[in-house]
Amino acid sequence: MAGVVVIGAGQAGAALVARLRGDGYDGAITLVGEEPVPPYQRPPLSKKYLLGDMALERLYLRPESYYAEAGIDLRLDTRVEAIDRAAREVVTGAGRIGYAHLVLATGSVPRRLPPAIGGDLGGVHVVRGLADVDAMAPGFVAGARVLIVGGGYIGLEAAAVAASRGMTVTLIEMADRILGRVAAPETSDYFRALHGRHGVDIREGLGLERLLGEGRVQGARLSDGSEIAVDMVVVGIGIAPDTALAEAAGLEIENGVAVDAQGRTSDPAIWAAGDCASFPYRGGRLRLESVPNAIDMAECVADNIMGRGAAYVPKPWFWSDQYDVKLQIAGLNTGYDRVVTRAAGGAYSVWYFRGADLLAVDAMNDPRAYMVGKRLIEAGQSADPARVADPEADLKGLLG
């Protein structure tokens, strides 16, 4: 009998099938993944795993034996070629799988440099999956020269690992500052200084004209005409929702696979969750690229497959680890018109306001600021900017 089929064995897919079984769903569950390994954590890939501080098995979200024990048909190394909506089947190279409910948890794909500027040369890498990191790991050795293209969090995390390995690191960002799309200038300044102290050469307002080399990258010509010698390149210029299957199946697409408040696509038998999905939010649509969103949205979809009928309400939070700094972000800073900073000892935080409303907090080695900010934002409460800025004030006093 047809049951639930989930395409995408990442964080969202794994969370969804576990939630279904945990909530007592007794139908067939099939989890289909393209990679040859069971679902695993992605954040440590570019940090502890790349540094050799985490073994492969520790990346796994659950032991591989869990899936069989839970009666989940885990099909690895399997690519879904198409969705046959009329027959309610997914088409793979090994045959067809029928479904009563289909969930798209296809995640996102990294943006790559075009071949016309050398993006297909050997030694040019993206940071997304296990295979990507395994391919670049041998090049992360002391003395090697690496160019990081892109000054977002992925690029900065790669730069931190490379510098920690004793590599010569150059990072270029085409915009006028690193983290320009996602953070205030104050947060950019903090991380620019942090990387500078570790010897990273950050060049802002500078793009890549082309990579140089025959077969393998040997250098780069930058947009100012200068050339640098490099042994490898790490590309961190963003990701895009993986909507190829959904588009081919004729589902509605709007900044990802468009779903309603409960996670249904334009086909009521098909759902979507995680990086690939956009959902209604404050009169518009929102798509979040984060582990917490992948888990929370997937669990909400699982509940709704079971008939709960609940709307997904995101509680955005993110994190990044660079050197000995742990960045924790609560909320979404979109639309902010002022920031207030707080420095207390080695802790630093940036608080985003729109008028009197608190929108988000960036907390660097400041778990208390993160915790207080997150609780305020989720409760729909704000904070007194003067008290936030006073390093002597007790932040917990902001909580009602």
C-alpha positions as CSV (number, residue, x, y, z in Angstrom):
1,M,0.0,0.0,0.0
2,A,1.3,3.4,-0.9
3,G,2.5,5.5,2.0
4,V,4.8,8.5,2.5
5,V,7.8,9.0,0.1
6,V,10.4,11.6,1.0
7,I,12.8,12.8,-1.7
8,G,16.0,14.1,0.0
9,A,17.8,12.3,2.8
10,G,19.2,15.4,4.5
11,Q,18.3,17.1,7.7
12,A,14.7,17.8,6.7
13,G,14.0,14.4,5.3
14,A,15.6,12.6,8.3
15,A,13.6,14.7,10.8
16,L,10.4,14.1,8.9
17,V,10.5,10.3,8.8
18,A,11.6,10.1,12.4
19,R,8.7,12.4,13.5
20,L,6.2,10.2,11.5
21,R,7.3,7.0,13.1
22,G,7.6,8.6,16.5
23,D,4.0,9.9,16.3
24,G,2.7,6.5,15.4
25,Y,2.4,6.6,11.6
26,D,2.1,2.9,10.7
27,G,2.1,3.1,6.9
28,A,5.0,2.6,4.5
29,I,7.8,5.2,4.7
30,T,10.5,5.5,2.0
31,L,13.4,7.9,2.3
32,V,15.3,8.5,-1.0
33,G,18.7,10.0,-1.1
34,E,21.3,10.6,-3.8
35,E,24.3,10.3,-1.6
36,P,25.7,6.8,-0.7
37,V,25.7,7.5,3.1
38,P,22.8,7.9,5.5
39,P,21.5,11.3,6.6
40,Y,24.2,13.4,8.2
41,Q,24.9,16.8,9.7
42,R,26.2,19.4,7.2
43,P,27.4,22.3,9.5
44,P,30.5,20.3,10.8
45,L,31.6,19.5,7.3
46,S,33.3,22.7,6.7
47,K,34.7,22.9,10.3
48,K,35.4,19.9,12.5
49,Y,35.2,17.3,9.8
50,L,37.4,19.2,7.4
51,L,39.9,19.8,10.2
52,G,39.9,16.0,10.9
53,D,38.4,16.5,14.3
54,M,35.2,14.5,13.6
55,A,34.9,11.0,12.2
56,L,32.4,10.3,9.4
57,E,30.2,8.1,11.7
58,R,29.8,11.0,14.1
59,L,28.3,13.1,11.3
60,Y,25.4,10.7,11.0
61,L,22.1,12.0,12.4
62,R,21.2,8.5,13.5
63,P,22.9,5.1,13.3
64,E,22.3,3.5,9.9
65,S,20.6,0.6,11.7
66,Y,17.9,3.0,13.0
67,Y,16.1,3.1,9.6
68,A,15.6,-0.6,9.2
69,E,14.6,-0.9,12.9
70,A,12.0,1.8,12.5
71,G,10.6,0.2,9.3
72,I,11.9,3.0,7.1
73,D,13.0,2.0,3.6
74,L,16.2,4.0,3.2
75,R,17.2,4.1,-0.4
76,L,20.7,5.6,-0.8
77,D,22.7,6.4,-3.9
78,T,19.3,6.7,-5.7
79,R,18.4,9.6,-8.0
80,V,14.8,10.5,-8.6
81,E,14.4,11.3,-12.2
82,A,10.8,12.5,-12.3
83,I,7.5,12.8,-10.4
84,D,4.5,11.3,-12.1
85,R,1.7,13.2,-10.4
86,A,-1.1,11.5,-12.3
87,A,0.0,8.0,-11.2
88,R,1.3,9.3,-7.8
89,E,4.6,7.7,-8.4
90,V,8.2,8.8,-8.3
91,V,10.5,7.6,-11.1
92,T,14.0,6.4,-10.3
93,G,16.6,4.5,-12.2
94,A,15.7,1.4,-10.3
95,G,11.9,1.7,-10.9
96,R,8.9,3.5,-9.6
97,I,7.7,4.1,-6.1
98,G,4.0,4.8,-5.4
99,Y,3.0,7.4,-2.8
100,A,-0.1,8.6,-1.0
101,H,1.9,11.6,0.3
102,L,5.1,12.8,-1.4
103,V,7.5,15.2,0.5
104,L,10.1,17.3,-1.3
105,A,13.1,17.8,1.0
106,T,15.5,18.4,-1.8
107,G,17.4,21.2,0.0
108,S,19.6,23.5,-2.0
109,V,22.4,23.5,-4.5
110,P,25.6,25.6,-4.4
111,R,26.1,28.3,-7.0
112,R,29.2,27.6,-9.0
113,L,31.6,29.6,-11.1
114,P,30.8,29.4,-14.8
115,P,33.3,27.3,-16.9
116,A,33.8,30.4,-19.1
117,I,35.9,31.9,-16.3
118,G,37.6,28.7,-15.2
119,G,35.0,27.3,-12.9
120,D,35.6,23.8,-14.2
121,L,39.3,23.7,-13.5
122,G,40.7,21.1,-11.0
123,G,41.1,22.5,-7.5
124,V,38.0,24.6,-7.6
125,H,35.5,23.5,-4.9
126,V,32.2,24.3,-3.4
127,V,31.2,23.5,0.2
128,R,27.9,21.6,0.3
129,G,28.1,17.9,0.7
130,L,30.4,15.2,2.0
131,A,31.9,14.5,-1.4
132,D,32.7,18.2,-1.8
133,V,34.6,18.4,1.5
134,D,36.4,15.0,0.9
135,A,37.6,16.4,-2.4
136,M,39.1,19.5,-1.0
137,A,40.5,18.1,2.3
138,P,43.8,17.0,0.8
139,G,44.6,20.5,-0.3
140,F,44.1,22.0,3.2
141,V,47.8,21.8,4.2
142,A,50.2,24.4,5.7
143,G,51.7,26.7,3.2
144,A,49.1,26.1,0.4
145,R,47.6,29.2,-1.2
146,V,43.8,29.3,-1.2
147,L,41.4,31.9,-2.8
148,I,38.0,32.1,-1.2
149,V,35.4,33.7,-3.5
150,G,32.6,35.2,-1.4
151,G,32.4,36.9,1.9
152,G,29.3,35.3,3.4
153,Y,29.3,32.9,6.3
154,I,30.3,29.9,4.2
155,G,33.3,31.8,2.8
156,L,34.3,33.1,6.2
157,E,34.1,29.7,7.8
158,A,36.2,28.2,5.0
159,A,38.7,31.0,5.5
160,A,38.9,30.3,9.2
161,V,39.6,26.6,8.7
162,A,42.3,27.4,6.1
163,A,44.0,29.9,8.3
164,S,43.9,27.5,11.2
165,R,45.7,25.0,8.9
166,G,48.5,27.5,8.2
167,M,47.4,28.2,4.7
168,T,47.9,31.5,2.9
169,V,44.3,32.8,2.6
170,T,42.9,35.5,0.3
171,L,39.2,36.2,0.4
172,I,37.5,38.4,-2.2
173,E,34.0,39.9,-1.9
174,M,32.5,41.7,-4.8
175,A,30.2,43.8,-2.6
176,D,31.6,46.7,-0.6
177,R,31.8,44.6,2.6
178,I,31.7,41.1,3.8
179,L,28.4,39.8,5.1
180,G,26.8,42.8,3.3
181,R,23.5,40.9,2.5
182,V,23.0,39.4,5.9
183,A,24.4,41.6,8.6
184,A,24.9,45.2,9.8
185,P,28.3,46.9,9.2
186,E,29.1,46.5,12.9
187,T,29.0,42.7,12.5
188,S,31.0,42.9,9.3
189,D,33.6,45.0,11.1
190,Y,33.9,42.5,13.9
191,F,34.5,39.6,11.6
192,R,36.9,41.5,9.3
193,A,39.0,42.3,12.3
194,L,38.9,38.7,13.6
195,H,40.1,37.3,10.3
196,G,42.7,40.0,10.0
197,R,44.2,38.9,13.3
198,H,44.5,35.4,11.9
199,G,46.3,36.6,8.7
200,V,43.5,36.4,6.2
201,D,43.8,38.9,3.4
202,I,40.2,40.2,2.9
203,R,39.7,42.3,-0.2
204,E,36.3,43.9,-0.5
205,G,34.7,45.6,-3.5
206,L,36.7,43.2,-5.7
207,G,35.4,40.5,-8.0
208,L,36.9,37.6,-9.9
209,E,37.7,38.2,-13.6
210,R,38.8,34.6,-14.3
211,L,40.8,31.7,-12.9
212,L,44.1,30.8,-14.6
213,G,45.6,27.4,-15.3
214,E,45.6,24.4,-17.7
215,G,43.5,21.6,-16.3
216,R,44.1,22.7,-12.8
217,V,43.8,26.2,-11.2
218,Q,47.1,28.0,-10.7
219,G,46.1,31.6,-10.3
220,A,43.4,34.2,-10.5
221,R,42.9,37.5,-12.3
222,L,40.9,39.9,-10.2
223,S,38.6,42.6,-11.4
224,D,41.2,45.3,-10.7
225,G,43.6,43.6,-13.1
226,S,45.8,42.1,-10.5
227,E,46.8,38.4,-10.5
228,I,47.5,36.1,-7.6
229,A,49.0,32.6,-7.5
230,V,46.7,30.0,-5.9
231,D,46.8,26.3,-5.3
232,M,43.0,25.9,-4.8
233,V,39.8,27.9,-4.8
234,V,36.8,27.6,-2.5
235,V,33.6,29.1,-3.9
236,G,31.1,30.5,-1.4
237,I,28.7,32.6,-3.5
238,G,25.5,31.3,-2.1
239,I,23.0,28.5,-2.7
240,A,19.8,28.2,-4.6
241,P,16.7,26.1,-3.7
242,D,16.7,22.7,-5.5
243,T,13.5,23.0,-7.4
244,A,14.3,21.0,-10.6
245,L,12.0,18.1,-9.9
246,A,9.2,20.4,-8.7
247,E,9.4,22.6,-11.7
248,A,9.4,19.6,-14.1
249,A,6.3,18.3,-12.3
250,G,4.5,21.6,-12.8
251,L,4.3,22.6,-9.2
252,E,4.1,26.3,-8.3
253,I,7.5,27.9,-7.7
254,E,8.2,31.2,-5.9
255,N,11.6,31.6,-4.4
256,G,11.6,27.8,-4.0
257,V,8.7,25.3,-4.0
258,A,5.7,27.4,-2.9
259,V,3.7,25.8,0.0
260,D,0.8,26.9,2.0
261,A,0.9,27.5,5.8
262,Q,0.7,23.8,6.5
263,G,3.5,22.8,4.0
264,R,1.3,21.6,1.0
265,T,2.4,22.5,-2.5
266,S,0.0,23.3,-5.3
267,D,-0.7,19.6,-5.5
268,P,-2.4,18.5,-2.3
269,A,-0.7,15.1,-2.3
270,I,2.8,16.8,-2.4
271,W,4.4,18.6,0.5
272,A,7.8,20.4,0.8
273,A,10.0,21.3,3.7
274,G,13.5,22.8,4.4
275,D,15.8,24.9,2.2
276,C,13.8,24.1,-1.0
277,A,10.4,25.5,0.3
278,S,9.0,29.0,0.6
279,F,6.1,29.5,3.0
280,P,3.6,32.4,3.8
281,Y,5.1,34.9,6.3
282,R,3.8,38.3,7.4
283,G,1.9,39.0,4.2
284,G,4.7,37.7,1.9
285,R,6.7,34.6,1.4
286,L,9.9,33.4,3.2
287,R,12.5,30.8,2.5
288,L,15.0,30.0,5.3
289,E,18.3,28.3,4.8
290,S,19.1,26.8,8.2
291,V,19.2,23.5,10.1
292,P,16.6,24.7,12.7
293,N,14.1,25.6,9.9
294,A,14.7,22.3,8.2
295,I,13.9,20.3,11.3
296,D,11.0,22.5,12.6
297,M,9.3,22.7,9.2
298,A,9.8,19.0,8.5
299,E,8.3,18.0,11.8
300,C,5.3,20.4,11.2
301,V,4.7,18.7,7.8
302,A,4.9,15.3,9.4
303,D,2.3,16.3,11.9
304,N,0.1,17.7,9.2
305,I,0.4,14.4,7.2
306,M,-1.0,12.8,10.3
307,G,-3.9,15.2,10.3
308,R,-2.9,17.9,12.8
309,G,-3.7,20.8,10.5
310,A,-1.2,23.2,12.1
311,A,0.3,26.3,10.4
312,Y,4.1,26.5,10.4
313,V,5.4,29.4,12.5
314,P,9.1,29.8,12.1
315,K,11.4,30.8,15.0
316,P,14.5,31.8,13.1
317,W,17.9,31.2,14.6
318,F,21.3,30.5,13.0
319,W,24.9,30.0,14.1
320,S,28.5,30.1,12.7
321,D,31.8,29.0,14.3
322,Q,35.0,30.8,13.3
323,Y,38.2,30.3,15.2
324,D,37.3,30.7,18.8
325,V,34.2,32.8,18.1
326,K,30.7,31.3,18.2
327,L,28.2,33.5,16.5
328,Q,24.5,33.0,17.4
329,I,21.8,34.8,15.5
330,A,18.2,35.1,16.7
331,G,15.4,36.5,14.5
332,L,15.5,38.1,11.1
333,N,17.0,41.6,10.6
334,T,15.1,42.4,7.4
335,G,13.9,46.0,7.4
336,Y,15.9,47.2,10.4
337,D,16.6,51.0,10.6
338,R,19.0,51.1,13.5
339,V,21.4,49.0,15.5
340,V,22.6,49.1,19.1
341,T,25.8,47.4,20.0
342,R,26.8,45.9,23.4
343,A,30.4,45.0,24.4
344,A,31.0,43.4,27.7
345,G,34.4,41.7,28.3
346,G,35.1,39.4,25.3
347,A,31.4,39.3,24.4
348,Y,29.9,41.5,21.7
349,S,26.4,41.7,20.3
350,V,24.5,43.7,17.7
351,W,20.8,44.4,18.2
352,Y,18.6,45.2,15.3
353,F,15.5,47.5,15.6
354,R,12.8,48.8,13.3
355,G,11.4,51.7,15.2
356,A,10.8,50.5,18.7
357,D,10.6,46.8,17.6
358,L,13.4,44.4,18.2
359,L,14.0,42.3,15.1
360,A,17.2,40.3,15.6
361,V,20.4,39.9,17.6
362,D,23.9,38.9,16.4
363,A,25.7,37.6,19.5
364,M,29.5,36.9,19.3
365,N,30.7,34.8,22.2
366,D,27.7,36.2,24.1
367,P,25.2,33.4,24.8
368,R,23.3,35.5,27.3
369,A,22.6,38.2,24.7
370,Y,21.5,35.5,22.3
371,M,19.2,33.8,24.9
372,V,17.6,37.0,26.0
373,G,17.2,38.3,22.5
374,K,15.7,35.1,21.2
375,R,13.1,34.9,24.1
376,L,12.1,38.6,23.5
377,I,11.7,38.2,19.8
378,E,9.7,34.9,20.0
379,A,7.4,36.6,22.6
380,G,6.9,39.6,20.4
381,Q,8.5,41.9,22.9
382,S,11.2,44.5,22.5
383,A,14.1,45.9,24.5
384,D,15.2,49.3,25.9
385,P,18.1,50.3,23.6
386,A,19.8,52.2,26.3
387,R,19.8,49.2,28.6
388,V,21.0,47.0,25.8
389,A,24.0,49.3,25.2
390,D,24.9,49.6,28.9
391,P,27.5,46.8,29.6
392,E,26.8,47.1,33.3
393,A,23.1,46.4,32.9
394,D,21.7,42.9,33.5
395,L,20.3,41.7,30.3
396,K,18.0,39.2,32.1
397,G,16.2,42.2,33.5
398,L,14.8,42.8,30.0
399,L,12.7,39.7,30.3
400,G,9.2,40.3,31.6
